[in-house]
Each structure stands twice: as structure tokens, then as C-alpha cells.
Amino acid sequence: MKKIEQILIALAIIGIIILIPKTFTGKVTLEDKYSYTKAICDENNYCEDYVIECSGSSLARLTPTGFALQQEENWKDTRENENFCD
């Protein structure tokens, strides 16, 4: 009998978790807010990694991660200059 009660309690807990509305995450899961990292390089081939946070198509925040790399003198950045938040 005790095992049946434990199974029923476990099933009830799982059922409650499944049925709870997913709105408790607040604005974290809004589709128009996202972030990613990208290396931004200057004319001296010094590249620094940034966290780019977007809100829709607008740049919300640009934060350096602290990681950087000095590329060789003959290195060419083949990436196209693009907007951070499209």
C-alpha cells in the first residue's frame, strides 16, 4: 500500500509541474530579446569577444567578455560588416 501511495504522489507532482503555466519565467523568454557572443576586430587585427544583447532589431547592450586575441599582421577578417541585431 505504501508503494502505491508513493507512486500516486510522484504522479501528482509530475502532473502539477506539467500543468503549471509557463509564464513564471517573466521576460526572459520573450522572442524579441536574445544575446550572443561575437569577436569584434579593429584595424590592428586586435579582436575582442563581446556579449551582444538585442531587443528586437535594436542593440540593448554590448559587454566585453574579457577574452581577446591579437591576430597576425597579414590576417584578414573575411566576415562582412553586419548589424549586430537584425
Secondary structure in CASP SS format (residue, H / E / C, confidence):
PFRMAT SS
TARGET T0000
AUTHOR 0000-0000-0000
METHOD secondary structure of the structure
MODEL  1
M C 1.00
K H 1.00
K H 1.00
I H 1.00
E H 1.00
Q H 1.00
I H 1.00
L H 1.00
I H 1.00
A H 1.00
L H 1.00
A H 1.00
I H 1.00
I H 1.00
G H 1.00
I H 1.00
I H 1.00
I H 1.00
L H 1.00
I C 1.00
P C 1.00
K H 1.00
T H 1.00
F H 1.00
T H 1.00
G H 1.00
K H 1.00
V H 1.00
T H 1.00
L C 1.00
E C 1.00
D C 1.00
K E 1.00
Y E 1.00
S E 1.00
Y E 1.00
T E 1.00
K E 1.00
A E 1.00
I E 1.00
C E 1.00
D C 1.00
E C 1.00
N C 1.00
N C 1.00
Y E 1.00
C E 1.00
E E 1.00
D E 1.00
Y E 1.00
V E 1.00
I E 1.00
E E 1.00
C E 1.00
S E 1.00
G C 1.00
S C 1.00
S E 1.00
L E 1.00
A E 1.00
R E 1.00
L E 1.00
T E 1.00
P E 1.00
T E 1.00
G E 1.00
F E 1.00
A E 1.00
L E 1.00
Q E 1.00
Q C 1.00
E C 1.00
E C 1.00
N C 1.00
W C 1.00
K C 1.00
D C 1.00
T C 1.00
R C 1.00
E C 1.00
N C 1.00
E C 1.00
N C 1.00
F C 1.00
C C 1.00
D C 1.00
END
